[in-house]
Amino acid sequence: QQDGGRSLEEATKLLVDQHPEYSTEIEAFYGRWEEEMLGGALQGTVDVLKSFIDNPDYKVFALTNWSAETFPFARKKFPFLKWFDGILVSGEENMKKPDQAIYELILSRYDINKDCALFIDDSQRNVEAAVKTGIKSIHFQSPAQLENSLKNMGI
């Protein structure tokens, strides 16, 4: 629910109230999140992103399910997040994928023509929701599979 806007403080309190015997562990989760929970980038995927960024024919936007409170850590850790023409963070909008409204929001906010857009996501549910919105989509499974899917689409 943090990806949908719930605060880390509220989430922590809810769990501590439900499981007071684990309060130390629960409180440590977000306290240690940046150092221990934020993994690394998939370099092959970053390489694919870079190929789009380097091509002036494309604009590239990010639509991410992420807590508004933890996304700044990702911005600091991953320089490629500065490459996007715009980023819509679910936790800042109080809605998340696969809610239809978040797809409509990114389209309108950045004046994206859905007929010319392509959505890529590692969640099949999110891909299906984008398709229902009228956006062509690729279900990401690996950098190699993504490259092949793009080539098959003539991109």
C-alpha positions as a Python dict, from the first residue, in 0.01 Angstrom:
ca = {
    (1, 'Q'): (0, 0, 0),
    (2, 'Q'): (301, 230, 33),
    (3, 'D'): (323, 225, -349),
    (4, 'G'): (-29, 368, -342),
    (5, 'G'): (55, 652, -105),
    (6, 'R'): (40, 508, 246),
    (7, 'S'): (320, 650, 461),
    (8, 'L'): (601, 433, 589),
    (9, 'E'): (518, 547, 941),
    (10, 'E'): (156, 433, 910),
    (11, 'A'): (257, 99, 755),
    (12, 'T'): (510, 34, 1028),
    (13, 'K'): (261, 122, 1302),
    (14, 'L'): (-4, -108, 1153),
    (15, 'L'): (233, -404, 1153),
    (16, 'V'): (373, -331, 1498),
    (17, 'D'): (17, -312, 1633),
    (18, 'Q'): (-61, -650, 1473),
    (19, 'H'): (267, -815, 1574),
    (20, 'P'): (417, -634, 1873),
    (21, 'E'): (652, -926, 1940),
    (22, 'Y'): (831, -838, 1613),
    (23, 'S'): (841, -462, 1663),
    (24, 'T'): (1223, -446, 1647),
    (25, 'E'): (1233, -632, 1317),
    (26, 'I'): (940, -441, 1169),
    (27, 'E'): (1086, -104, 1266),
    (28, 'A'): (1422, -206, 1120),
    (29, 'F'): (1276, -278, 776),
    (30, 'Y'): (1251, 81, 653),
    (31, 'G'): (1535, 192, 876),
    (32, 'R'): (1766, -39, 681),
    (33, 'W'): (1580, -27, 350),
    (34, 'E'): (1823, 189, 154),
    (35, 'E'): (2129, -15, 248),
    (36, 'E'): (1981, -364, 234),
    (37, 'M'): (1661, -371, 28),
    (38, 'L'): (1735, -152, -274),
    (39, 'G'): (1894, -389, -523),
    (40, 'G'): (2093, -316, -834),
    (41, 'A'): (2000, -231, -1189),
    (42, 'L'): (1968, -485, -1470),
    (43, 'Q'): (2249, -356, -1692),
    (44, 'G'): (2104, -512, -2008),
    (45, 'T'): (1780, -324, -1950),
    (46, 'V'): (1967, 0, -1883),
    (47, 'D'): (2146, -55, -2215),
    (48, 'V'): (1811, -89, -2397),
    (49, 'L'): (1687, 227, -2224),
    (50, 'K'): (2003, 411, -2329),
    (51, 'S'): (1942, 320, -2694),
    (52, 'F'): (1604, 494, -2676),
    (53, 'I'): (1742, 792, -2488),
    (54, 'D'): (2013, 836, -2752),
    (55, 'N'): (1753, 833, -3032),
    (56, 'P'): (1589, 1176, -3079),
    (57, 'D'): (1285, 1010, -3239),
    (58, 'Y'): (1171, 879, -2900),
    (59, 'K'): (1053, 1026, -2574),
    (60, 'V'): (1083, 796, -2275),
    (61, 'F'): (872, 814, -1960),
    (62, 'A'): (868, 602, -1646),
    (63, 'L'): (553, 484, -1472),
    (64, 'T'): (657, 317, -1149),
    (65, 'N'): (485, 161, -851),
    (66, 'W'): (703, 299, -575),
    (67, 'S'): (663, 467, -238),
    (68, 'A'): (698, 844, -251),
    (69, 'E'): (924, 819, 54),
    (70, 'T'): (1164, 558, -82),
    (71, 'F'): (1182, 666, -447),
    (72, 'P'): (1429, 948, -364),
    (73, 'F'): (1679, 679, -259),
    (74, 'A'): (1646, 520, -603),
    (75, 'R'): (1693, 859, -774),
    (76, 'K'): (2015, 903, -578),
    (77, 'K'): (2144, 550, -647),
    (78, 'F'): (2053, 515, -1015),
    (79, 'P'): (2179, 791, -1248),
    (80, 'F'): (1970, 653, -1536),
    (81, 'L'): (1655, 776, -1361),
    (82, 'K'): (1759, 1126, -1471),
    (83, 'W'): (1740, 1021, -1837),
    (84, 'F'): (1361, 1004, -1855),
    (85, 'D'): (1154, 1282, -2011),
    (86, 'G'): (920, 1241, -1713),
    (87, 'I'): (851, 1003, -1426),
    (88, 'L'): (518, 932, -1262),
    (89, 'V'): (561, 773, -917),
    (90, 'S'): (253, 592, -788),
    (91, 'G'): (311, 680, -424),
    (92, 'E'): (311, 1050, -512),
    (93, 'E'): (-20, 1011, -697),
    (94, 'N'): (-200, 789, -442),
    (95, 'M'): (-280, 530, -707),
    (96, 'K'): (-85, 243, -854),
    (97, 'K'): (-67, 2, -1142),
    (98, 'P'): (-277, -183, -1251),
    (99, 'D'): (-541, 83, -1170),
    (100, 'Q'): (-664, 216, -1507),
    (101, 'A'): (-651, 572, -1374),
    (102, 'I'): (-272, 577, -1344),
    (103, 'Y'): (-229, 492, -1713),
    (104, 'E'): (-472, 767, -1810),
    (105, 'L'): (-283, 1005, -1580),
    (106, 'I'): (58, 950, -1740),
    (107, 'L'): (-93, 983, -2088),
    (108, 'S'): (-257, 1314, -2002),
    (109, 'R'): (19, 1458, -1784),
    (110, 'Y'): (285, 1415, -2052),
    (111, 'D'): (54, 1453, -2353),
    (112, 'I'): (132, 1102, -2477),
    (113, 'N'): (-63, 972, -2775),
    (114, 'K'): (-155, 620, -2668),
    (115, 'D'): (-168, 507, -3031),
    (116, 'C'): (205, 582, -3058),
    (117, 'A'): (301, 463, -2710),
    (118, 'L'): (461, 140, -2597),
    (119, 'F'): (440, 21, -2235),
    (120, 'I'): (696, -224, -2095),
    (121, 'D'): (650, -388, -1754),
    (122, 'D'): (760, -702, -1573),
    (123, 'S'): (411, -763, -1432),
    (124, 'Q'): (160, -935, -1659),
    (125, 'R'): (-126, -769, -1465),
    (126, 'N'): (19, -426, -1538),
    (127, 'V'): (67, -512, -1906),
    (128, 'E'): (-294, -632, -1933),
    (129, 'A'): (-420, -310, -1773),
    (130, 'A'): (-217, -100, -2017),
    (131, 'V'): (-357, -299, -2310),
    (132, 'K'): (-711, -235, -2177),
    (133, 'T'): (-623, 135, -2182),
    (134, 'G'): (-530, 100, -2549),
    (135, 'I'): (-152, 103, -2511),
    (136, 'K'): (63, -150, -2697),
    (137, 'S'): (265, -341, -2440),
    (138, 'I'): (550, -583, -2384),
    (139, 'H'): (568, -814, -2085),
    (140, 'F'): (934, -783, -1980),
    (141, 'Q'): (1106, -1108, -1883),
    (142, 'S'): (1472, -1043, -1962),
    (143, 'P'): (1684, -787, -2147),
    (144, 'A'): (1735, -1033, -2438),
    (145, 'Q'): (1361, -1107, -2461),
    (146, 'L'): (1288, -731, -2456),
    (147, 'E'): (1534, -667, -2740),
    (148, 'N'): (1376, -949, -2944),
    (149, 'S'): (1023, -820, -2878),
    (150, 'L'): (1125, -470, -2986),
    (151, 'K'): (1288, -605, -3306),
    (152, 'N'): (975, -811, -3380),
    (153, 'M'): (771, -491, -3353),
    (154, 'G'): (1009, -314, -3591),
    (155, 'I'): (1149, -89, -3321),
}
